[in-house]
Every structure is written in structure tokens, then in C-alpha cells.
Amino acid sequence: MKASRNLEQTNVESKKTVLYDQHKNAGAKMSPFAGYIMPLWYSSISDEHRTVRTAAGLFDCTHMGIFEISGSSAADFLELIFTNKIAGLAEGHARYGYILNESGGILDDVIVYARSNGRFILIANAGNKQKVAEWIRTPCDRHPKIQNVTISGPDNLVDIALQGPASIDCLGNLTKSDTKKLAPFTFVETQIDGIDVIISHTGYSGSKIGYEIFVPAGNAGKIWDKLVGNGAKPCGLGARDSLRIEAGLPLYGHELAGDFDISPCQAGYGWAVKMDKEFIGKTAIAAKCKDYTMQVQRCSFSGDKGIRPLRQNDGIIDTNGICIGTILSCANAGGTQVAIVFVQKDAVSKGDSIAAYYTARSQRQVDEGKKENVTIGEKLNGDIKGVVVSRFEKF
């Protein structure tokens, strides 16, 4: 059982984000990602991970795709392309869901925000924003209700993420709006230093307190500097990944879609696919959610010094020594390795003991008998013991 690591990197020349100068001036370690030069870390992944769990971390998410959708048919249009419900989505609220193709394949997992006067924002992942742009701009001739929709973006507005328990303090005196009162998946349209912004109580770190700030691209640097000056610590993609893994949040291409074609139901997000409404791909995704034999789980292993790190494609083994699945993503969080795994449905549950098998890291290990990939059902000797933990974690 093997899947190639689906990094959002390309061989084409990478672009600079609107915050590139901020990163370089602060000495960030930079690398190509999703077509952009992005900061991997400033100090270290572990230090920045800890900052978000205990204070406030600031992330450059300006490579994400932000589409502004308006017009008298905007709600009908989104209802058609989005698996969650748009009906009943009140102004100032947001919902998570999926954009599917006709065969039920996930084009992206997105969040839709309802603004005033029938206007919406749709946030797409950086690696998928061109694909999403092409998909949502395809004429819907067979859908007579879709008559008046205007789509702009994806780069007019950009996203800066402020995450962690001290985020409230960082925003404190920068805006007149009371962000403390924002419930999860709600937002307010306000100003920071005279700049129009949208502040949303959302994020990708698992933090109970965290915000995403949507700002005109040309003003992103000013907002970034204001937040840093108010105590937020810049963080890179390394911590963003370790935080979301620790929390159990899926990454497109790993715990969603990807080489295993993982459905929302397999990933633990069946609630975001509403079968009591019509949307593109409904029939196909209903079949996928009804008949599946593998599911996503979360496990923990020792991450103490000297323990070899686990990685994608390493095997997961039950107490009988039988391979039941493989690792999709893994990160060290405070001395514990947290792995999001893809295993046989109902094979294990929270609290069950499991083990992991290190697949070969070199030709020498292959020559010594280590397997390069694992197969469901085969007998394997575990290399490191672990335990199944709750599917998601909150902080």
C-alpha cells in the first residue's frame, strides 16, 4: 500500500507572495510551495508550534485563493457547487464543505463566507485555486437558475492567519470591533489602521482562539507589521503542518482525495456533505460514502530524542501483527509523534494499541530485507508501539 507524497510544489518558477519582503527581512528559511516562495520556519518548527499553542503565531496564507461571488443567483450557484448548505447561512457566518466534480471527486475543500446583500467569499487551497477558478467559471448552461453571477479573484483579497490563545490580545487595540465575541465560523467586517478588513474566527491550527484576516493584497504588509508589532510571532509552513496534524485536520492530497481518493466520509467529515439538497457530484459521493472499507484515524507514538521519525507510507499494524493501513501524515508535537493514518474501517478504535513499521529509507535497508511499501493483510513486525487516539484534538 503506497502513495506518493503529494507536495504542492511545481517545477515552474515560483512567485513571491505579497509578504515576501517581510519574510526575507526577518531571516526566514524560504522554499518553493504551491507555486510560491514561502517561509518554512523563522526559528524552528517546534518553537513556532509551541508559540501557537501558548501565545500567538502569524502565518502567511496570502497564497490561498479568495474568490468574491455576487449577483442575484450567487446563492443558487454556490448551492449547486458546494456540498454544504448555503440556504440558512446568515450574514457574518461561514461554512466548510467541498467542491466536487460530476464523478464525486474532490476538487477542493473550501470555506464559504456570507456577506451582506447576497455577496459571498469562497476560500480555496493554494494548490487548487487555478483548478477551482476554471471550474467555477465554467458556464452552467444546463442550470437555468444560474443567470446572474459575478466572480472575481482569486488574488484581490489575501489571507493572514493569526492563531493561538494570545491572538485576542494581538488584535485588541488594532480594531474597534469586539473580536472576543466572535463565535467559531463567524466574522466581522471592520478596519485595522484605516484599512478595510474581514476578521474571521477560523483557522487551520486546531486552536480554540484564532483568526483569519482578509485584507486587500496591497495592504497585507501593513497589517502584518501591525500584528507583529502587537506581539504576534511570525511562523512558517512547518509549524502550520505540524499543528494541523496534531489537531487531526486534513490536508488535500493527503487525508482528502489524493492517491487513495479519500472521501469526506472516510476523513470524518460526512457532516459537511448534505444529502438533502442537490449539488454537483451528489449521486457519486453518496455511493462513496455508503460503501467504503478504509477510514482516517489518528494515532500517537513516542517522539523522544533518538526515536526514528515516522513518515508517510509507513505501515500500521494491529496487535496480531497484521498490516491494517498506512501513515498519511506525521509530525512531532512536544515529544509525541502524531500520525494521521488510513486504516481498515473499524479495525481499531480510540485506546487500542497498534504498532508502526518503518518502510525502507535506503537501498541498503532494502537489501537487508526492509520493505519499500506495505500491503493490507500482510504479517509484519512492528518497529515502534503506539496507540489510537481521538480523531480530532482541540486546544
C-alpha positions in Angstrom: 0.0 0.0 0.0 1.8 3.1 -1.2 1.0 6.6 -2.2 3.5 9.2 -3.5 3.8 12.3 -1.3 1.6 14.9 -2.8 3.5 18.1 -2.1 2.1 21.2 -3.6 5.3 22.0 -5.4 5.9 22.5 -9.1 8.8 22.8 -11.4 7.7 26.2 -12.7 9.2 29.4 -11.5 7.8 30.3 -8.1 6.1 33.6 -7.3 6.8 35.8 -4.4 3.9 36.4 -2.0 2.9 40.0 -1.1 4.7 39.3 2.2 8.0 38.1 0.7 10.0 41.1 1.9 8.7 40.7 5.5 9.9 37.1 5.5 13.3 37.8 4.0 14.0 40.8 6.3 13.2 38.6 9.3 15.6 35.9 8.1 13.0 33.2 7.4 14.1 29.9 5.8 12.4 30.0 2.4 11.3 27.3 0.0 9.0 26.8 -3.0 5.5 25.7 -2.2 2.3 25.7 -4.2 3.9 27.9 -6.8 5.2 30.5 -4.3 8.3 31.1 -2.3 7.1 30.6 1.2 8.7 30.6 4.7 9.3 27.2 6.2 10.3 28.5 9.6 11.9 31.5 11.3 13.4 30.0 14.4 12.4 26.3 14.4 9.2 24.3 13.7 9.0 23.1 17.3 9.4 26.6 18.7 6.8 28.1 16.4 4.4 25.2 17.1 4.7 25.9 20.8 4.1 29.6 20.2 0.7 28.9 18.6 -0.3 26.6 21.4 0.8 29.0 24.2 0.8 32.5 22.7 0.1 33.9 19.1 1.5 32.8 15.8 1.2 34.7 12.5 1.1 32.8 9.2 1.4 34.0 5.6 -1.6 32.5 3.8 -1.7 35.0 1.0 -1.0 32.3 -1.5 -4.6 30.9 -0.8 -7.3 31.7 -3.4 -10.0 34.1 -2.3 -13.0 34.4 -4.7 -15.6 37.0 -4.3 -19.0 35.8 -5.7 -22.0 38.1 -6.1 -25.2 38.6 -8.1 -28.8 37.7 -7.8 -28.0 34.0 -8.5 -24.9 33.8 -6.3 -26.6 31.7 -3.5 -28.2 29.3 -6.1 -24.8 29.0 -7.8 -23.0 28.2 -4.6 -25.7 25.8 -3.5 -25.1 23.9 -6.8 -21.3 23.6 -6.5 -20.9 23.3 -2.7 -21.7 20.1 -0.6 -22.8 22.0 2.5 -25.9 24.2 2.7 -25.9 27.8 1.6 -29.6 28.1 2.5 -29.8 29.5 6.0 -26.2 30.7 6.0 -26.7 34.1 7.8 -24.7 37.2 7.1 -21.5 37.1 9.1 -21.3 33.3 9.2 -19.2 30.8 7.3 -19.4 27.1 6.4 -16.9 24.4 5.5 -17.6 21.9 2.6 -16.4 20.6 -0.7 -16.4 21.3 -4.4 -16.9 18.1 -6.3 -16.8 17.1 -10.0 -19.6 15.0 -11.5 -17.9 11.7 -10.5 -17.8 12.7 -6.9 -14.0 13.5 -6.9 -13.0 16.3 -4.5 -11.7 19.3 -6.4 -11.1 21.1 -3.1 -12.2 21.6 0.4 -13.3 25.2 0.9 -15.0 27.6 3.2 -17.8 29.9 2.1 -18.5 33.2 3.9 -21.8 35.0 3.6 -21.5 38.8 3.4 -24.3 41.4 3.1 -26.5 41.9 0.0 -26.1 38.4 -1.4 -22.3 38.6 -1.6 -20.1 35.7 -0.7 -16.4 34.8 -0.3 -15.0 31.3 -1.2 -11.6 30.3 0.1 -9.7 27.7 -1.9 -6.4 26.0 -1.2 -3.3 27.5 -2.9 -2.5 24.4 -4.9 -6.1 24.1 -6.2 -7.1 27.7 -6.8 -6.4 27.7 -10.5 -8.4 24.4 -10.8 -11.2 25.9 -8.7 -11.1 29.1 -10.8 -11.6 27.2 -14.0 -14.3 25.0 -12.6 -16.5 27.7 -11.0 -16.2 29.9 -14.1 -17.4 27.1 -16.4 -20.8 28.2 -17.9 -23.7 26.2 -16.2 -26.0 26.2 -19.3 -27.9 23.2 -18.0 -28.9 25.0 -14.8 -31.5 27.6 -15.8 -31.5 29.3 -12.3 -27.8 30.4 -12.8 -28.4 33.6 -14.7 -26.6 36.3 -12.8 -23.3 35.6 -11.1 -20.1 37.7 -10.9 -16.9 36.1 -9.8 -13.7 38.0 -9.0 -10.4 36.9 -7.6 -8.6 34.8 -6.6 -5.9 37.4 -5.7 -7.7 40.7 -4.9 -8.0 39.8 -1.2 -5.4 37.8 0.7 -5.4 35.9 4.0 -3.2 36.4 7.0 -3.8 33.8 9.8 -3.4 34.8 13.5 -3.6 31.7 15.7 -3.2 30.9 19.4 -4.6 31.9 22.8 -3.0 35.4 22.8 -4.5 36.3 19.4 -7.2 38.3 21.0 -4.6 40.5 22.7 -2.7 41.0 19.4 -5.9 42.2 17.8 -7.0 44.1 20.9 -6.3 47.8 20.2 -5.9 47.5 16.4 -9.7 47.4 15.7 -12.8 48.9 17.3 -14.7 45.7 16.7 -15.0 43.3 19.7 -13.4 40.2 18.2 -13.7 38.5 21.6 -17.4 38.0 20.9 -16.8 36.2 17.6 -18.1 32.6 17.7 -16.3 30.0 15.6 -17.1 30.3 11.9 -18.4 33.9 12.2 -16.7 37.1 11.0 -16.9 40.9 11.2 -16.1 43.5 8.5 -14.1 46.2 10.2 -10.9 48.2 9.9 -7.3 48.0 11.1 -5.4 51.2 10.9 -8.0 52.6 8.5 -7.7 49.6 6.2 -10.9 47.6 5.4 -10.5 44.0 6.6 -12.6 41.0 7.3 -11.7 39.2 10.6 -13.0 35.7 10.8 -12.9 33.3 13.8 -11.5 30.4 11.7 -8.1 28.8 11.2 -6.1 25.7 10.4 -4.2 25.1 13.7 -6.9 23.5 15.9 -6.6 26.4 18.3 -9.7 27.4 20.2 -8.7 31.0 19.7 -7.6 32.0 16.2 -8.5 34.3 13.4 -8.0 34.8 9.7 -7.8 38.3 8.4 -8.7 39.0 4.8 -7.2 42.2 3.5 -6.6 43.9 0.1 -3.4 42.5 -1.3 -1.7 45.8 -1.4 -2.2 46.4 2.3 -1.1 43.0 3.5 2.4 44.1 4.6 1.0 46.9 6.7 -1.4 44.6 8.5 1.4 42.0 9.0 3.7 44.6 10.5 0.9 45.9 12.8 0.3 42.4 14.2 4.0 41.7 14.7 4.3 45.0 16.5 1.4 43.9 18.7 3.1 40.7 19.8 2.3 38.1 17.1 5.3 35.9 16.2 5.8 35.0 12.5 5.6 31.3 11.9 6.3 29.1 8.8 4.7 26.3 6.9 6.5 23.7 9.0 4.5 24.6 12.1 1.4 25.1 10.1 1.7 21.5 9.1 2.6 20.1 12.5 -0.2 22.0 14.1 -2.9 20.7 11.8 -1.6 17.1 12.1 -1.7 17.3 15.9 -5.2 18.6 15.7 -6.2 15.9 13.1 -7.1 18.4 10.3 -7.0 17.0 6.8 -4.7 18.3 4.0 -5.9 18.0 0.4 -3.9 15.3 -1.3 -3.1 13.5 1.9 -6.2 13.0 4.1 -8.6 14.1 1.3 -8.6 12.9 -2.3 -5.0 12.1 -3.3 -3.8 8.7 -4.4 -6.3 6.9 -2.2 -9.2 9.0 -3.4 -10.2 9.6 0.2 -13.8 10.9 0.6 -15.2 13.3 3.2 -16.9 10.4 5.0 -13.7 8.4 5.2 -11.9 11.5 6.5 -14.5 12.1 9.3 -16.3 15.0 7.6 -19.5 13.4 6.3 -21.4 16.1 8.2 -20.2 18.6 5.6 -21.9 16.7 2.7 -25.7 17.4 2.9 -27.6 14.7 1.1 -31.0 16.6 1.5 -30.0 19.1 -1.2 -28.8 19.0 -4.8 -25.2 19.6 -5.8 -22.8 18.5 -8.5 -21.4 15.1 -7.7 -24.2 14.1 -5.2 -25.0 10.7 -6.6 -21.4 9.7 -6.9 -20.4 10.9 -3.5 -23.4 9.2 -1.9 -22.2 5.9 -3.2 -18.6 6.5 -2.0 -19.9 7.4 1.5 -22.1 4.3 1.6 -19.5 1.7 0.5 -16.0 2.2 1.9 -13.6 -0.2 3.6 -10.9 2.3 4.8 -11.1 5.3 7.1 -8.9 8.0 8.5 -7.8 7.7 12.2 -5.2 9.5 14.4 -2.5 7.7 16.4 0.3 8.7 18.7 3.8 7.3 19.1 6.9 8.3 21.1 8.8 11.2 19.7 11.6 11.2 22.3 15.1 12.1 21.2 16.7 9.1 19.4 13.4 7.7 18.1 13.4 7.5 14.3 10.7 9.7 12.9 7.8 8.1 11.2 6.8 9.2 7.7 4.1 8.9 5.0 3.7 5.3 3.8 5.0 3.6 6.9 2.7 0.7 7.9 0.2 0.5 10.7 -0.1 -2.9 12.4 -2.7 -4.3 14.8 -2.0 -6.4 17.9 -2.0 -9.6 15.8 0.9 -8.3 13.7 -1.3 -7.7 10.6 -0.9 -4.6 8.5 -4.2 -2.7 8.6 -3.1 0.5 6.8 -0.5 3.2 6.3 0.5 6.6 7.6 -0.8 9.6 5.6 0.9 12.4 7.6 3.1 12.6 10.7 4.6 15.3 12.9 6.4 15.6 16.2 4.5 17.7 18.7 6.0 18.2 22.1 7.9 14.9 22.3 5.0 12.9 20.8 4.7 11.8 17.2 1.2 12.3 16.0 0.2 10.4 12.8 -2.9 10.6 10.7 -3.4 7.2 9.3 -5.5 5.4 6.7 -6.7 2.0 8.1 -9.3 -0.6 7.6 -12.7 0.5 8.7 -13.5 -0.5 12.3 -10.2 -2.3 12.6 -9.2 -0.2 15.6 -10.8 2.4 17.8 -9.7 5.0 20.4 -7.5 3.5 23.1 -6.4 0.5 21.1 -2.7 -0.5 20.9 -1.1 -0.5 17.5 2.4 -0.5 16.1 4.1 1.1 13.1 6.5 -0.4 10.6 9.3 1.7 9.2 9.5 1.3 5.4 12.9 1.3 3.8 14.7 4.6 3.8 17.6 3.5 1.6 18.8 0.8 -0.8 20.9 -0.7 2.0 17.7 -1.3 4.1 16.0 -2.9 1.1 19.0 -5.2 0.6 18.7 -6.1 4.3 15.0 -7.1 3.9 13.1 -3.9 4.7 10.0 -3.4 2.6 9.7 -0.3 0.4 5.9 -0.4 0.8 3.3 -2.4 2.8 0.2 -4.4 1.8 -3.0 -4.7 3.7 -3.3 -8.1 5.4 0.4 -9.0 5.4 2.3 -10.0 8.5 4.8 -7.5 9.8 7.0 -7.0 12.8 6.3 -3.6 14.4 9.2 -1.2 14.9 7.5 1.2 17.4 4.5 0.9 19.6 1.6 3.4 19.6 -2.0 3.9 20.5 -5.1 5.1 18.6 -6.3 8.5 19.9 -9.3 10.6 19.2 -9.9 11.5 15.6 -9.6 15.2 16.4 -7.9 17.3 19.2 -8.9 20.7 20.4 -6.6 23.3 22.1 
